Amino acid sequence: MQSWVRLTAIFAGLGVVGWVAYSYFNPPPESNPIVAEEGANGVVVLPWQTVGNYEEPNLGWVHRQFWMVQPMRLSHGERLGKQALKCETNSTASILTRTTDIEVGDYPLLVWDWLIDYPISSALDEATEEGDDHPARLILKMEDREGGEYTFEIIWSNQKYEPGDYKYIGDFAHYVANGLDENAGVWQHQEVNLMEVYRDIYGRDDFPILKSIGIFCDSDNTGSRSIAYFSDVEMQAR
């Protein structure tokens, strides 16, 4: 659900789009980024216990909401033996983002567990903007050494895509890590090489810096609902 794209068409004449696009991609300057400790083999990039209030989270966290769209409902608890963040939508969408400052070349592996309790059910094609909802996404923003920005998503596919596929809405890339209804209902362990995805999408051979990562759950385009859980999201050395 690239809501900011849809908003461009709807609100261009109202001057809202610039603010939405800016706040979507740019955290506040006092962002308190997560950094890797020297010599560490890994770093937790989404430490749920530090969020605080989900509506007004602690420094370093931003709960990004979309114009005229209600946010996802967030809570923390246990699901099938794991402590996890629960993300529930009902024709709603938002992004919970954590600022970071991590060398992707040093920590190229993104590793996490997720469980989809209620997948997106819709006749709309997820390859289109109208059907672009997913029960669970990770949205990552990277920067090169010159300050160039590169944003993409890692998604749970609804029906159309297999793990390892790429989905594009316009020129915006989504890497499919898992998906399909038959994989729902149980914890799935994932490992994605971010350097490989970065090079596949952008054709670059430099080593970027991860500037933010967020949980993004949405069902507003399709008017459906979803429930997803995330646990143990971290970056690891090879």
C-alpha positions as CSV (number, residue, x, y, z in Angstrom):
1,M,0.0,0.0,0.0
2,Q,1.9,3.0,-1.2
3,S,-0.4,5.4,0.4
4,W,1.8,8.4,-0.2
5,V,1.5,7.7,-4.0
6,R,-2.3,7.6,-3.7
7,L,-2.3,10.7,-1.7
8,T,-0.3,12.5,-4.4
9,A,-3.2,12.1,-6.7
10,I,-5.9,13.0,-4.2
11,F,-4.3,15.9,-2.3
12,A,-1.9,17.5,-4.8
13,G,-3.9,20.7,-4.9
14,L,-4.2,21.0,-1.1
15,G,-0.5,21.1,-0.4
16,V,-0.7,18.1,1.9
17,V,1.5,15.8,-0.2
18,G,4.8,17.5,0.5
19,W,4.3,17.2,4.2
20,V,3.2,13.5,4.0
21,A,6.1,12.5,1.8
22,Y,8.6,14.3,4.0
23,S,7.4,12.9,7.3
24,Y,7.1,9.4,5.7
25,F,10.8,9.2,4.8
26,N,12.5,11.6,7.2
27,P,12.8,11.1,11.0
28,P,13.2,14.1,13.2
29,P,16.9,15.3,13.6
30,E,17.0,14.3,17.3
31,S,16.5,10.7,16.4
32,N,18.7,8.8,19.0
33,P,19.7,6.1,16.4
34,I,20.5,2.6,17.3
35,V,24.2,1.8,16.6
36,A,26.2,-1.4,16.8
37,E,28.6,-1.9,19.7
38,E,32.2,-2.4,18.7
39,G,33.0,-6.0,18.1
40,A,29.3,-7.1,18.4
41,N,28.1,-10.0,16.2
42,G,24.6,-8.5,16.0
43,V,22.4,-5.6,16.9
44,V,18.7,-5.6,17.8
45,V,17.1,-3.0,15.5
46,L,13.5,-3.1,16.8
47,P,13.7,-3.5,20.6
48,W,10.0,-3.4,21.4
49,Q,10.5,-2.9,25.1
50,T,11.9,0.6,24.5
51,V,8.9,1.9,22.5
52,G,6.8,3.2,25.4
53,N,3.5,4.6,24.3
54,Y,2.6,3.5,20.8
55,E,0.7,6.7,20.0
56,E,3.6,9.0,21.3
57,P,6.6,6.7,21.4
58,N,9.9,7.3,23.0
59,L,12.8,9.2,21.3
60,G,14.1,7.3,18.3
61,W,10.8,5.7,17.5
62,V,8.2,7.3,15.2
63,H,4.7,6.1,14.6
64,R,4.0,7.3,11.1
65,Q,0.4,7.8,10.2
66,F,-1.3,8.6,6.9
67,W,-3.7,11.3,6.1
68,M,-7.4,10.2,6.7
69,V,-6.3,6.6,7.5
70,Q,-6.6,5.2,11.0
71,P,-3.4,3.6,12.3
72,M,-2.8,-0.1,13.0
73,R,-3.4,-1.3,16.5
74,L,-0.2,-2.2,18.3
75,S,0.3,-4.3,21.5
76,H,3.0,-6.5,23.0
77,G,2.6,-9.9,24.5
78,E,3.2,-13.7,24.0
79,R,2.1,-15.7,21.0
80,L,2.9,-19.4,20.7
81,G,5.8,-19.2,23.1
82,K,7.4,-16.0,21.9
83,Q,7.3,-12.4,23.1
84,A,6.2,-10.4,20.2
85,L,4.7,-7.1,18.8
86,K,1.2,-7.6,17.6
87,C,0.1,-5.5,14.6
88,E,-3.6,-5.6,13.9
89,T,-5.4,-3.7,11.0
90,N,-9.0,-3.3,10.0
91,S,-9.1,-1.0,6.9
92,T,-6.2,0.8,8.6
93,A,-2.5,1.4,8.1
94,S,0.6,2.9,9.8
95,I,4.3,2.5,10.3
96,L,6.3,2.1,13.5
97,T,9.8,3.2,12.7
98,R,13.1,3.1,14.6
99,T,16.0,5.2,13.6
100,T,19.4,3.5,13.2
101,D,22.9,4.2,12.1
102,I,24.3,0.8,11.1
103,E,26.9,-0.2,8.5
104,V,25.1,-2.7,6.3
105,G,28.4,-4.1,5.0
106,D,29.3,-5.0,8.6
107,Y,25.9,-6.4,9.4
108,P,24.4,-7.6,6.1
109,L,22.0,-10.2,7.5
110,L,18.5,-9.1,8.6
111,V,17.1,-11.9,10.8
112,W,13.6,-12.1,12.4
113,D,10.6,-14.2,13.2
114,W,7.1,-13.4,12.2
115,L,3.7,-15.0,12.4
116,I,0.6,-14.1,10.4
117,D,-2.6,-15.0,12.2
118,Y,-5.0,-13.3,9.8
119,P,-3.7,-12.8,6.2
120,I,-5.1,-10.3,3.8
121,S,-8.1,-11.7,1.9
122,S,-9.1,-9.7,-1.1
123,A,-10.0,-10.2,-4.8
124,L,-7.9,-7.1,-5.7
125,D,-4.5,-7.8,-7.3
126,E,-1.6,-7.2,-4.9
127,A,0.6,-6.2,-7.9
128,T,-1.5,-3.1,-8.3
129,E,-1.7,0.0,-6.2
130,E,-5.4,-0.7,-5.5
131,G,-4.6,-4.1,-4.0
132,D,-1.3,-3.1,-2.4
133,D,-2.0,-4.2,1.1
134,H,0.1,-6.7,3.1
135,P,-0.4,-8.1,6.7
136,A,3.3,-7.5,7.4
137,R,6.1,-5.5,6.0
138,L,9.5,-4.2,7.0
139,I,10.4,-0.8,5.4
140,L,14.1,0.1,5.3
141,K,15.8,3.4,4.5
142,M,19.5,3.4,3.5
143,E,21.9,6.1,2.6
144,D,25.1,6.1,0.5
145,R,28.2,8.1,1.4
146,E,27.0,11.1,-0.6
147,G,23.7,11.2,1.2
148,G,21.7,9.5,-1.5
149,E,18.6,7.7,-0.1
150,Y,17.3,4.2,-1.0
151,T,14.0,3.0,0.5
152,F,12.5,-0.5,-0.1
153,E,10.3,-3.0,1.7
154,I,10.4,-6.6,2.7
155,I,7.0,-8.1,2.6
156,W,4.7,-11.1,3.3
157,S,3.0,-11.8,0.0
158,N,-0.8,-12.4,-0.1
159,Q,-1.3,-14.9,-3.0
160,K,0.7,-13.9,-6.0
161,Y,4.4,-14.0,-5.1
162,E,6.9,-16.6,-3.9
163,P,9.9,-16.0,-1.6
164,G,12.7,-14.4,-3.5
165,D,10.4,-12.5,-5.9
166,Y,10.4,-8.8,-6.3
167,K,7.2,-6.8,-6.6
168,Y,7.2,-3.2,-8.0
169,I,4.6,-0.5,-7.7
170,G,5.9,2.0,-10.1
171,D,9.6,2.1,-9.4
172,F,9.2,1.2,-5.7
173,A,10.7,-2.2,-4.8
174,H,9.3,-4.8,-2.5
175,Y,11.4,-8.0,-1.7
176,V,9.2,-11.0,-0.9
177,A,10.6,-12.9,2.1
178,N,7.6,-15.2,2.7
179,G,3.8,-15.3,2.2
180,L,0.7,-17.3,1.1
181,D,-2.0,-18.6,3.4
182,E,-0.5,-22.0,3.8
183,N,2.5,-20.5,5.7
184,A,0.3,-18.5,8.1
185,G,-0.5,-19.5,11.7
186,V,3.0,-20.6,12.7
187,W,6.2,-18.8,13.5
188,Q,8.4,-18.4,10.4
189,H,12.1,-17.7,10.8
190,Q,13.5,-15.4,8.1
191,E,17.0,-14.3,7.0
192,V,17.6,-11.8,4.3
193,N,21.0,-10.6,3.0
194,L,20.4,-6.8,2.7
195,M,23.5,-6.3,0.6
196,E,22.2,-8.7,-2.0
197,V,18.8,-7.0,-2.0
198,Y,20.3,-3.5,-2.2
199,R,22.5,-4.6,-5.2
200,D,19.6,-6.4,-6.9
201,I,17.3,-3.3,-6.7
202,Y,19.7,-0.5,-7.3
203,G,22.6,-2.1,-9.2
204,R,25.2,-0.5,-6.8
205,D,28.3,-2.1,-5.3
206,D,28.9,0.4,-2.4
207,F,28.2,-0.3,1.2
208,P,25.2,1.8,2.5
209,I,24.2,2.8,6.0
210,L,20.8,1.7,7.4
211,K,19.2,4.9,8.7
212,S,15.8,3.5,9.7
213,I,13.7,0.4,9.8
214,G,10.0,0.1,10.5
215,I,7.1,-2.3,10.8
216,F,4.4,-1.5,8.3
217,C,1.0,-3.3,8.3
218,D,-1.9,-2.2,6.1
219,S,-5.4,-3.2,4.9
220,D,-6.9,0.2,3.9
221,N,-6.7,-0.2,0.2
222,T,-8.6,-3.5,0.1
223,G,-10.9,-2.8,3.0
224,S,-9.8,-6.0,4.7
225,R,-8.2,-6.9,8.0
226,S,-5.0,-8.5,9.2
227,I,-3.1,-9.7,12.3
228,A,0.6,-10.2,12.3
229,Y,3.3,-10.7,15.0
230,F,7.0,-9.7,14.9
231,S,9.7,-11.0,17.2
232,D,13.5,-10.8,17.5
233,V,14.3,-8.4,14.6
234,E,18.1,-7.9,14.4
235,M,21.0,-7.4,12.0
236,Q,23.9,-9.8,12.1
237,A,27.4,-10.1,10.9
238,R,28.0,-12.7,8.2
